[in-house]
Amino acid sequence: MRARLPKQNQGGAQNMNAMIRQAQKMQDEISALQEEIEARDFTATAGGGAVTITMTGKKTIKSLEIKPEVVDPEDIEMLQDLIVSAINEAVNQVEETTETEMSKITGGVSLPGLF
C-alpha cells in the first residue's frame, strides 16, 4: 500500500520571500521610528508646574527647572519628591509614545527585544 503525500505548495518559496521582504520593511520602519523618538524632547511637570523636566527619547535629561517658591530649606524632601515625580512622568511619556507608535507598525504584535 502506498502512502499518499500531499502535494507541496509550489508558491512556498515565493511566500517565504514575501514574508522576508515584509519583515525587513517592518524592521526598517521600526529603526526609523526609534531614531525619530530618540531625537524628540518630552516635557513633564510636577507640583502644578513647580518642577519641569525636559528629557530626550533616549531618556537623557536635557533640563530641569525649579520655581524658586518651592525651594524651602525646611522641606527639602518635598522638592526631591517633585523632581522624582517629574522625571518618572517624563520616562512614562517616552515609554508610552514608543509603545503606541511601535504598535502602529507591528499591528499590536509584541516583538521582544525590539523596543
N, C-alpha and C positions, 0 to 999 in steps of 0.2 A: 504494500500500500504506500502510495506517495503522499507526502505531506504537502499541503497547498500553502505556499508562502504568498503573502500579499504583495502586490506589485509595488515597487518602490516609487515614491513620488518623484517624478522627473524634475520638478521645479524646486527640489530641496536646496540645491546649491544656490539657485537664484534667490530663494527666500532667505537663506543664510547671509548672502552678500547684502541684501536689502536691510536685514536686521543690523548687520555690522555698520553699514553706512548711517543708519538711523541712530545707532548708539554713538558713533563718532560725532554726528551732528549735535546730539544732546550733550556730549562731553564738551564740545567746543562752546555751546551756549552756556553751560554751567561755568566754565572757566571765565568766559567774558563777563558773566554776571558777578562772579566772585570778585573780579578785578574792579568792576564798577562799584560794588558795595564797599569794598575796602577803601575806595577813593572818596566816598561820601563822608559827610560830617553828620553826627547825631547829637542833638542838644536835649538835655533833661534838666529839670529844676526840682528843688525840694523846698519845703518851708514857704510855699507861696511865692517863690522866686527869690528867696533869700540866698540860695546857693544854686549856681548854674554851672553845669558841666558840659563841655563840648568834647566829643570823642569821635575818632575815626572808625570806619568799618572794620579796621584791624584791632579795635578795642584799645587804642592808644589815646590817652587823654591829651587833648590839644590845649584846653584852657579850663581854668577853674575860677569862677567869680564868686566872691562872698560880699554880701552887702554889709557895710560897717555896723549897722544897727543890730546884727545878730552876733557880733563879736562881744561876748561877755566873759571877762576873765573869771567870773564866779561860776560860769556854766559852760566850760569847755566841752563837756560831754554832749550837750545838745548840738553844738556846732559839728562835732565829729559824726553824730548820728545823721545830721542833714547832709554832710558830704558823702557818707556811705550810701545813703538813700539815693542821692542824685546819681552817683556812679552806678549803682545797681539798676536804676531806671534806664540809664543810657545803654548799659550792656543788654538789658532786656529789649530795648528798641532795635539794637543791631541784630540780635538773635531772631526776633520776630520778623523783621524785614527780610533777613536771609531765608528763613523758613518759608515765608509766604511767597517770595519771589522764586525760590527754587521749586516750590510745588507747582508753579505755573509751567515750568519747563518739564518737570518729571511727571506731571499729571497726578501728583499726590503720592507717588510711589516713593517710599523711603529708600535712599541709597546710602547705606552706611559707609562712612569714611569720606564722603564727598563734601559734606557740609555739616 
